[in-house]
Amino acid sequence: MNSANDAGYSKVRSLVRGLELLQALNRNEQGRASLADLATATGLHRTTVRRLLETLIEEGYVRRSGSDDRYVLTLKTRSLSEGFTHDERVSAVAGPVLASLLQQVRWPSDLCTPDGAAMLIRESTHRFSALSFHRTMVGQHLPMLVTAAGRAYFAYCADDERASLVALLRQDPFQAKYANDARFIDNLLEQTRARGYGANEGDWSEEGKVGAIAVPVFENARAVATINVIYLARAIGREEAVSRYLSPLHKAARQLEVLLAKGVPD
C-alpha cells in the first residue's frame, strides 16, 4: 500500500519539478539558460535537471541551442501560458470585423493564430460567403511557409519568435525543405515585407486553385494573428486582388487592434 502511494507521489513530484524548470527558464532572459543556471534556480541536482530537460525536449517544450548549448523554451509552451487564452481573446472580437469585411470583398476570410508550425483558423466567413468553396474551416491548420496567412505572420512576428519557428519548422515533414533553405527564408521575408502583406498564388499543392493575401494583426507592437482574403486564382489575379482587397484587409486588422487595445475580457 505504501509502495503504491510512494509511486503516485513520485509522479506528482516529478511533474512539479518539471513545471518549476519551465518557470525558471521563463524567468531567464529570452527564455534560455544553461544547465548550471537551472540547477541553481530550482535547487535541483544537475542530474535531475538534465533528466527533466531531456523529457521536455522530447515532448517539444524545450530545445537545446546549437550555438551556445543553452536550453530554450519553444513555441509549444504558449499552450501552457497565455497562448490559448490570448488567442481566444483575439477570436472573440473577430466575428463582427470579419462579417463587415465579407460585405466589402464577398470572398471568404479567415482569422488565424500561430499553432506550432502552422496557422490555426479560429474564425472564418467561409460558411457565409456565396463564393466559398469550403464550408467548414474553423479548426483547420494552414502550413506556415506556403500560405498567405502563415507568411504574413512569419514575416512580421518578433525576431526571437521567428527563430523558434524556424527551428520548429525544420522538424516539420512538409515544411522542412523550405525552413532549411536560407535563400527561400530570406526571399520570403524580403518580398512579404516589401509588399506589406503575405501572398499565396497556388504555392500550396493541396490548394493549387486558390490565391490569397493576408495581413498581420498586432497587439502591443507584436504580431498576434493574421486575416486573409481567399479567392479562386482563375477568377482573379493577385494584382487585382491587392487593388481591391488589401485596403479593406488593413482596415479590418486595425479594427481588431483597436478592440484588443480596449481590453477584451478573458
N, C-alpha and C positions, 0 to 999 in steps of 0.2 A: 504493500500500500504506500509506504513511504517512498519506495523507489519510483512509483508512478507519479507521485506528487513532485518528487525532485525533478523527474524528467520534464514534467509540464512546466515547472518553474524555470528550468534551464532554458527552455524555448522562449519564454516571455522575456527573460533577462537578455537573451541574445537579440531579440527584437528591439528592446530598449537601447541596448548598446549601439545597434545599427542606426537607430534614429538619432542618438547622441552624436554619432560620427557624421551623419548628414548635416546636423545643426552646426557642428564645428567647422565643416567645410563651408557652409553657407556664411558663417561669420567672417571667414577669411576673405581678403581682397580678391575679387573676381571669382570667388568660389573655388579656389585652388590652394593646396597646401601639401607639404611634404609628409612623409610617414612620421618623422620625428615631431613635426608640428602637431599632428593629430593625436599622437600618443600623449604629448604634454597637455593639450587642450582637454582631452577626455579623461586623463588619468588612467588610461588602459595600457596594458603591456603592449609593446610593439608587435609581438607575435599575434596577439588578439586583434589589434588594429589591422594588421596585414590580412588576416583571415577574413575579417568583415569586409575589407575593401575588395578583396577578390570576389566575394559574393555579390557585392553591389555592382562591380564591373560586369560580372556575368549576367546580372539582371538588367543592365543598361542604365543604371542611375549615376554611375561614376565611370570616368575613363582616365587612363594614365597618359599624361602629355609626353609626346615623343621628344620634345625639345629640352625639358628640364626634369623629367621623371616625377613631377608633382602630380597629385591626384586632383581631378577637375570634375565638378558637377556637370551632368549632361542636361539636355532639354527635357528629358523624361521626368526629372524631379519637379517640373512645373505641375504635373498631375498631383503632386503631394502638397503643393503650396497654394499659390494664388491662381494657378493656371485654370482649373475648372471654374472656380467662382468668377474669375476675371473674364474669361471667355463667355460665360453665361451672361454677365453684365452687358457685354457688347451685343450679344444676340437679342437680349431683352428689349433693347431700344431700336432694333434694326427693322422690325416689321413695317411700321408706317413709312420709314425712309425708303425701303425697297418698293413699297406699294406706290409711292409717289414717283420713283424712278421708272417703274414699269409703265406708268401712264405717259411718260415722256418718250421712252425708247421702244416700247412694245415687245422687244426681245427680252428673254428671261435674264435674271441676275441672281448671283449668289453672294452671301456674306460668308467669308471663310476665315478661320483662325488656324494657326500652326498646330500640328499634332504629329510630333516626331518628324519623319522625313516627308510628310505630306501636309496638305491643307485640308482641314475638315470643313465640310459645308454645314453651317449651323442654321442658316436661314436661306430661303430661296423663293423666287416667284415663278418657278417652272410650272407649278400646278395652276397658276392663274394666267399665264401667257398663252395666247392663241397661237403663238409662233414656236412654242416649246416642242421639242422632240423627245423630252424625258419628263415624266411626271413626278417621279419620286427621287429627289436628290439629297434631301436633308439626311445627314449621317454618312454620306459618301465621301471618299477621300480622293484628292487630286494630287498627282505627283508634283513635287516642289519645283523641279528644274525644267519641266517641259510644258507647263500650263501658265496661262496669263496670271492667274491668282497667285500661284507659287512664285513665279518670277518677280511679281511686284513686291511680295513680302521679302523674298530673299535679297533683293537689291536695296531695300530700304530699312531692313532691320538693323539693330545695333551691331557693331563690328564683332563684339565678343559673342553675341548670339550666332552670327553668321559662321564664325569659326567652329562653334559647336555643331552647327547644322552640317557643315562640310564633313566633319568627322563622322557624323551620323549617316549622311548620305553615301559616304564611301562604303558603308556596310549594307546599303540597300541593293538587293539583287538587280532591280531595274535601273536605278539611277547611278550606280557606282561608276559606270563608264563615263558619265558626264562629270561627276564630282571629282574624279581622278584626272580630268583633263583641265589643266590650269588655264590653257588658252580659251577653252569653252567658258569657264567661270569668269575670266577677265572680260571676254567679249559680252557675256550676258549682263554683267554689272554695268559696263560702259554703255551698251545700247539701251538698256532699260532706264538708266538714269538720264541719258541724253534725251530720250523720248519723253520721260516723265510718267511712264506707265509700263506695265507688263503686257506682253503680246504673245499670242499663240496663233499660228497660221497653219494648223494641221500638224504641228510637231509631235503631238501625242498620237501614236499609231492607233490607239483604241478609239479615238475621236477624230480621225483624219478629215472628216467632212466639216468639222467645227472650227470656227475662228472665235477669238475672244480678246478683249482688252480688259485690264484691271488696274486699279489704283490702290495705294495703301491708305489705311486709316491710322491716325496717330493719337496717342494719349500721353500727355507729359513728354512730348517730343520723341516718343518711342513707338515704332510701328507695332500695332496690336492685331490688325486684321486687314483684309482686302475686300473690295467689292468689284465684281466683274460684270460685263455685259457679254452674252454669248449669242452668236449668230451663225447662220449657215454660210460657209465660205463661198459657195457657188452663188449665193444671193447677194452678197455684199463684200467688197474688198476691205482690207484693213484701213487704207487711207480714208475711204468713205465712212467707215465705222468710227474712226477717230474724229473726223469732221463733225459727225452727227452726235456721237455719244460721249466723247471724252469730257466735254464741259458738264453735262448732267451727272456723269460719274464723279467728277471732282466736287460738284455741289453736294451730292449725296454723302460723300466722305466727310465734307466739312460739317454737314448737319449732324452726322454721327458724333464727330469730335465735340461739337457744342453740347450735345446731350450727355456725353461722357463727362465733360468738364463740370456739368451741373451736379453730377453725383447721382448715379443710379443706385438705389438700394440693393444691397447684396441679397 
